[in-house]
Amino acid sequence: MLTIYHNPRCGKSRDCLAFLDEKNIPYQTVLYLKENPNKLQLQELLQKLDIPAIDLIRKNEAVWKEKFSNQQFTEAQLIQILVEYPILIQRPIVVGIEKAVVARPVENCTSLLP
């Protein structure tokens, strides 16, 4: 079963759920703004995504621009920022057993389908 890091207010995230529903692919959702991922969960997620933390950050969010832009951070510091400000996490993220993708566009998640 797939896991979707989902924000119901995000059109791309809703599109991803609709895409999976249309294909009858079972999934569970994680409302990551309510169930904030911890440091270990983010590290595991980044490993499955095979990207550095900076690539998971939504750099157009006001909190990033106001508090963090034009600064240098270590990987550990960026993960801590994502723990403290989950609004900065790209969405939707679709997680399979061994791999995960940012489903923007939604077709990115086809690589995880059986």
PyMOL commands that set and color helices and strands:
alter all, ss='L'
color gray80, all
select helices_A, chain A and resi 11-22+39-49+53-56+62-67+75-84+86-88+106-112
alter helices_A, ss='H'
color red, helices_A
select strands_A, chain A and resi 2-6+27-31+93-95+100-102
alter strands_A, ss='S'
color yellow, strands_A
deselect
rebuild
show_as cartoon
